[in-house]
Amino acid sequence: MLNRFPLWKYLLIASILLVGFIYSAPNLYPDDPAIQIRGQSVALTITDSDMQRAESALKAAGIAVKAVGVTKQGGMLRLMDKADQLPARDLIARALGDEYVVALNLAPTTPDWLRSLGASPMKLGLDLSGGVHFLLEVDMDKAVSARVKVYEGEVKSQLRKERLRYRSMPQQGDSIQLGFADPDQLGKARDLILKTFTDFAVTVVERDGKSILTLALTPAKLTEIREYSIKQNLTTVRNRVNELGVSEPLVQRQGANRIVVELPGVQDTAAAKGILGKTANLEFRLEADRDAAKAATESFEFRDARRPPVDLERGLIITGDKVTDAQASFDENGRPQVNIRLDGHGGDLMNRATRNNVGRSMAVIFIEQKPVTRYVKQTVNGVEKEVAVTVFKEEKAIISLATIQSALGNSFRITGLDGPGESSELALLLRAGGLAAPMHFAEERTIGPSLGAENIELGIKASLWGFFFVSLFIMLIYKFFGGLATVALGFNMVLLLALMSMFGATLTLPGIAGIVLTMGMAVDANVLIFSRIREEISNGMSVQRAIHEGFDRAISAIIDGNLTTLLVGGILFAMGTGPIKGFAVTLSLGIITSMFTAVFVTRAMVNLIFGSRHFKKLWI
């Protein structure tokens, strides 16, 4: 018979549709609004008592809690109402204190049997599900200060190399100060600095009978440092987000010193906040000589409180922004370490500093910006409330102090870490890119949860109305065959949702537009087939032959038309960003599923109904 499929083909089509139903099914289970809790430090483990404190704080405020649980990733409290997320977060943060990261999240409700098959719902973009918005502010003053310290170390190294005697003086603003007792030494030092360092405006002032050489960064260099800092931090944040595997994030610069980060969908936002908020950086300094002047040294505590403080030189060898790669591992004694690789300039600076100081000790300083929250009373809309005010305290502590055995280059290792968790975290932070300047959270909020719900509602309505009118049109024109096309269109939507869920695609509002467009394109393929069948019947061809020729002769036109659109979708995906890319993904996957349903599913249904029977007339 002309219009019969072998059994294996029917089974294959049925299997594909079954897989489609299974992997689209998780989208029927909406996520629970949730609050996630983690420790600021990897050493801090979330316990049941922590979760009881958090739950008690919510119950005292009248916020309903659906479920409480503790996993390896931290604690999770599921809420009944999404509107309770923001007040719940504030209450828990106050109850637990600054040692904990409290963040907004969405908790999946997909049944275990679906999860066991690897089925999960589609990720929704910020415009549909809402998400977390972070506004990070870069401290430009500290960026300049850190760069001045590096320059100060290079200047002093050059002066010592030329055996020019100077007196170290405290840094004044963005300027380096060096005291000279001998005018001849002063003149030589001034000439050397002007020749070697072109980024400074050099002046000489007399103060208390002493000659002071002042090196101030030029305005052009200050602008360059600030621009580099924001760009380096922007790259670092992007890399850190990529390390977290966040899907379809938005990371972009805002103004002169701010970075916007938006994380949509079901992601570990507590981990994201923890990693993004970590302004961990490194400083490499030489231990000060015993007879060094007080003005030339700084005293630092060890992270291990059992060790006494150590005086280090004020001048920096390098900072963490010179790190290009970092991997956690263990030394020969099984202790955690981080293997560091520097860029070319960083390697040169490290080599220059260590080859002239073999036998001296070099310290690695770990720098963190830790939040400190205070609660102050403010009047809001005529009502006095306690408002949380977060300030950030910089903590510097030595994690490693080791004797320089030989000149170091681009590669070396850091030891003295608390454990594998800390070494892994430090490696991740440095691998993602060192920060050129500290950052703090200027703002954290959810993006449009109500707007997202409204967009979902309107998107579903648009899709349903689109489905209705397309189905009505094709059934009016092609009668029973139009009904078959409508069934195939339903299968097409199921397969599209399944593919998007399986590939981890993020659905946005433009993506919904792509779904509605896909409906029209799917029906368009059926229109080509049914029109061809009508043509063949009007030309006097038998019903069975007309069906066969209608499908076979329309396939080439369907494939050609869809491939050209698929090519455009690929270009949009490659060249576009954000919503444009989301639209391209939905459109491209929709083209693939529509070709399958039009050519194979519709054909299978037609063959099952008409293939083994004799018809003189078709309802088409």
Beta strands, then each sheet from edge to edge (+ up, - down):
strand 1: 32-39
strand 2: 65-71
strand 3: 74-79
strand 4: 100-107
strand 5: 123-124
strand 6: 131-138
strand 7: 167-168
strand 8: 175-180
strand 9: 200-207
strand 10: 210-217
strand 11: 250-254
strand 12: 258-264
strand 13: 281-286
strand 14: 297-300
strand 15: 310-313
strand 16: 318-319
strand 17: 323-330
strand 18: 336-342
strand 19: 361-380
strand 20: 383-403
strand 21: 411-414
strand 22: 439-446
strand 23: 506-507
sheet 1: 2+ 3- 1+ 4-
sheet 2: 5+ 23+
sheet 3: 11+ 12- 6+ 22-
sheet 4: 7+ 8- 10+ 9-
sheet 5: 16+ 13- 19+ 20-
sheet 6: 14+ 15-
sheet 7: 17+ 18- 21+
end
